Amino acid sequence: MKEKVITVILTILLISACRTDETIAYMEEEDTGATNTKSEVVGMYVLNEGNMGSNKCTLDYLDLSGETVHYLRNIYAERNPSEVKELGDVGNDIQIYGSQLWMVINCSNKVEVCRAKDAVKIGKVNVPNCRYVTFDGGYAYVSSYVGPVSAGSNSPRGMVYKIDTLTLQKVDSCVVGYQPEEMVATGGKLYIANSGGYNYPNYDSSISQVDLRTMQEEAQIEVALNLHHLKLDRYGQLWVSSRGNYEEISPNLYCLRITESGQPIVTHQMDIQVSDFCLVGDSLYYYGVGWNQVKQENTRNYGIINVRTHQIVNNTLSTAQELEKIRMPYGIIVHPKHRDFYVMDAKNYVSSGELLHFKADGTFDYKVRTGDIPAHAVFLWEM
C-alpha cells in the first residue's frame, strides 16, 4: 500500500513538473499616471487579436471612471474563470449593443456575448469563420467567410447571419460576396464590404446591398479591389477602404452616396493609403500602411479628412515622436466628445503590443502595454 501511495505522489509531482512550461496569464492592473478628463464614457474595451493559431485572443479594459487612468490587462479570464480556453483564436471585432458586449472570434468560429458593464459571459453564437458584427432593430448581423481559412480559391461565397440579441439564436442568413468584411445597417438596408481575400489575385471588388426585411441580396455595387472597413458618417455617406492587391494597386479610400433607391454610388476616390479609420462628427481620422516596392519596407501615414467637404484637413495626427515610432499601427479610436484619440501598435505581431493615447491637439499623453496585436476597441458609456 505504501508503495502505491508513493507511486501516486511521484506521478502527481512529475505531471506538475511537466506543466511548468505553460504560460498562465493573470489579470494585471497598471496606473498610467495620466489625469482623467471625465465624461459619460467610463471606459474602453480593447480586443487583442493574438497571432493566428496561437489561441491568444485577450480582452483588456481602460478604466476612465476615476481621477487617474488605469489599464487592466487580460480581464476576460478573471471575470470568467470557468472558461478553460479563454477567448480563443483571433479576435476580429468588438461592439457594444445596449447592455451587451459582442466579440467576434474569427478562427474559433464563434461570437462571444458578455455583459457590457463587466465582461461577464452571457453566451455565445457559433458562426463559421466570422468577421464583423453590426446591429439594427434588436438583431445582430455577423459577416462570415463560411469556408475554412485553408479554402483558398475554392472558397464559397460569404454569408451574413441574422441573430436575435435576446435569445442569441440565428434566425436568418443571406449569401453575399466573397469573404465579406465590415458592414453598415441604415435605411432598412445592410451594406457589406466584400474582400475576396482568399481568391488572390482575383479579389472581390463589390459592396453587397441586402434588404433587411427579406434578408435577400438586392445588388452588388462595384467599388475597388479587396474592400475592408465600411462606416457611415453623419451625412449618410458610406466610407469604405480598399486594401488593393498588395502589389501595384495600393490601398485607397472611397466615399459613396446612397441614392433614393438605397443603392450607393461612388462620389469620391480619395487617392490616399488608408488601412483603418474612425468617424467623429465631420472628421475622419485615419492611418495607412502600405508596401514600398522600391525601399522594400512598409510605409505609414496618418491624417484627418473633413467628410462634408471631402478634403484632407491634416496630413498627420500628431507631430509627437511617439507617433512616428509606432512599428505597426493596427487600430484607431477617437473619443466622441473630447476628440482625444488612441492608436494601437501591433509591434511584431507575436508579443505584447501598445496602446498610445494622444490629446485632441495631438500632444502625446501616455502609452501602456497590451496583449498581442491590439486591433479593436469600443467605448463603454455610463449605464
GIWO-V687059 format. One record per helix or strand of 3 or more residues. SS is the DSSP state (2 for helix, 1 for strand). FROM is the first residue (numbers start at 0). LEN is the number of residues. Records with the same first field share a line. If there is no record, write none. Layout:
SS->FROM-LEN, FROM-LEN
This chain:
2->1-20, 74-5, 148-6, 196-3, 320-4
1->27-8, 40-8, 57-6, 67-6, 90-7, 99-6, 109-6, 120-6, 129-7, 138-6, 158-6, 169-6, 179-7, 188-6, 205-6, 215-7, 226-6, 236-6, 251-7, 263-6, 275-5, 282-10, 296-10, 310-4, 328-6, 340-5, 351-7, 363-9, 373-8
